[in-house]
Structure formats: structure tokens, C-alpha cells
Amino acid sequence: MHAAVSEELRRRGVIRSSNNPVGDLAEHLFCRAFGWKQAPNSMRDADATDAAEVRYQIKGRRLTSHNNSRQLGALRDLPAQAFDVLAAVLFQEDYRVLRAALIPHVRVVDLAKRVERTNSWRFLLRDAIWSVPGVRDVTADLQRAEASWALALTEGPKASNSRSITDQE
């Protein structure tokens, strides 16, 4: 059943890989909410750009009753500033948006911890992040995109794409 669901989400353009769908869903919702252009799968550091060419690294984490870790996927080569903003979302166990934020690169650098073993940086999306200066709470934006997307899914696969919600209203 999981494989069938994954294949249907791929067919509808929501996910782009065979990996855990959390990352693809996060990218889809952020791009839908803000009208960002999603980068090709081969792009290493930036997952999307906006009209002003701001580069976004998009990360998501699904919290479950078995694992409530808020550690996002590894951030590579953080000092090189290959992205301008970290777009991060926490999902509830049923994949509904719990909280989302846009975090400037400088704040990510301040808060991330170096992990020598993996040659990467670890970032925890704790509740305190939303009170850090410069961080923008975009929970409501992603929840609106999620609701719009859910409606589009019930209307059929042609309605489900990466247009921003403002384009659909």
C-alpha cells in the first residue's frame, strides 16, 4: 500500500524521488505556498529560488510517537553559503504541517553544530527557533498551501502542481 501511495504521489508531481517523502513534501509545500521555482533534483545545496533569486534550502522533519527528534537532514558546506535561507517545516505524524519557518543563513550558522564524522552540520528545529531575530514564522502559509493542495488532490491530478496558492485563488 505504501508503494502504491508513493507511486501515485510521484505521478501527481508531489514527490520526485524514491526516498522518504518528507523532504519532497516539504519542497512541494514551500514552492506551492510562495511560488518558488523548484531546483532540479541534481542541485546539491539550494532546493528552490524565488523571483528575486533568493536561494532556499528546504528541510522537513516528521514527528512521530516513536521518534520526536527535531533534527533536520544534514547541512553540507555551511560556511560556503550555498543557500540564503533555510525553509524548515515540522510535520505531525499524519504529515500535516505543525510548524514552519524561514531562517536566514546567518542564524543557521549561529545555531548549527558541526559533526566531524559526517562532515556536515546538524540543525535542530526547536520551538525556540521561532523567537530568534530574523526568523519568520510561515506556519499559516504552509497550512494554507496544504489545504489548497488537499483540495486539488480531490479534484484530480491535473489540479495538483506547484503553483502558489495566490495563483489558484
N, C-alpha and C positions, 0 to 999 in steps of 0.2 A: 504494500500500500504506500509506504514511504517513497519508494522508487517511482511509482505512478504519479504521486503528487509532485515530486521533483521534476519529472518529465513534463508535466502539464505547466508548471511554473516556468520552465525553460521555454516551452512553446509560446507562452504568453509574453515572453520578454522580461519577466521579473528577475529571474536568476540567469547567470551567464556561465556558470561553471558547475562541476560536479562536486564541489566542496560543500562544507557546511553552509546552508542557505542564509545564515545570519548576516554575513558580510554582503552578499548580493542584495538581500532585502534592505539592509541599511543604505547601500548605494542607491537602490531604486527609489526609496522614500525620500532621501535628501534631494536627489535630482528632480523628482516629481514636485516636491514642496517648493523648491527655489528656482526651478527652470535651468539647473546647471546642465552642462554638457558632460556626459559620462565619457571618461577616457577609455581607450581600447584596453582589453584585458592585459596586454603586454606592458602597460605602463607600470613602473615599479613604485613610484612614490606619491603620485597625485592620481586620485581616482576620478576627479571631476574639476571643471573650471566654470566660472561664471562669465557673464558678458564683459566684465572688467578684467578678465584673465587672472583672477584670484584662483590659486590652486588649492584644492581641498583633498586632504587625506581623510577617508571615511572609514570609521570603525564602529562595529556593533558588538554587543555582548548580550546574550540571553541568560537571564537569571532563572534558576530552577530550584525546586525544593531539594535537589540532590547536590547542586553546585551554585552557590550565590556569589561566586567570585566576580569582582568588577574589573578584573584585569583585561585590558583590550589586547588585541593582537600586537605582536612585536612591531616596534617602530625602528626602522633601519636608518643609519646615517643621519641621525637627527641634527647634528651641527651643520650639515650642508644646506639646510633649509630648502629641501626639495618640495615642500608644501608651505603654504602660508597660514592655513587654518586647519585644525583638526575638527572634523564634524563627527561627533560621537553620540551614540544612542544606546540606551539600555532597553531591552525588551523584557516583557513579562514572560512567564513560562509558555503562554499560549501565543507568543510572537506579537502581542500588542505593544505599542510604544508606551514605555513607562516614563522615561525622561530623555531629553536630548539637549545637546549644547554645541555651540561653535566656540572653539578655544583657540585663540591666537597662538601661533608657533612659539613666540617668546614665553608664553605661560606654560606650554607643553615642556619646553626645555627646562624651565624652573622646577616643574613638578615630576618629571620623569626620572627614573632611576636606571643607571647603566647596568647591563647584565653582560659581563665579560664572556661567560660561557657561550652565549648565543650571538655575541657581537651585535647587540641591539639595545633598545631602551624599553623599559616596562612602564606602562601608564595605567593607573587605577582610576576609574571613573567614580570616585567617592562623591557623596552628597555635597561635601564642602566645595567641590569644583564650581558649583553654580553661584557661589558667593565670591569667587576670585575676580578681581577687577579685569574688565575686558572680555569676560566670558559672557556669551549671550545665550539665554535660555530659549530654545526653539522647540520645546516640547509641544506646545499647542500647534505650531506649524506642521510638525511631523504627524501629529494626531489627525489634523485636517486632511493631510495628504493620504494618510492611512484610510480614513473614512471614504474619501473620494475614490481611492484605489479599490476598496472593498465594493463600492457601488459599481465601479467599472467592471469588476470581475463578474458580478451578477448579470451585467448587460452583455457580456461576451468578450472574447479575446481581442477583438479589434479596438475596443474602448480602453484596454489596458496598455498604456505606453508611458513614456517618461515626460509627457507634457506637464507643465506646472499646473497647480490647481487653479490659478487665476486664468489660465488659458481655457479651462473647462467650464468656468462659471459664466 
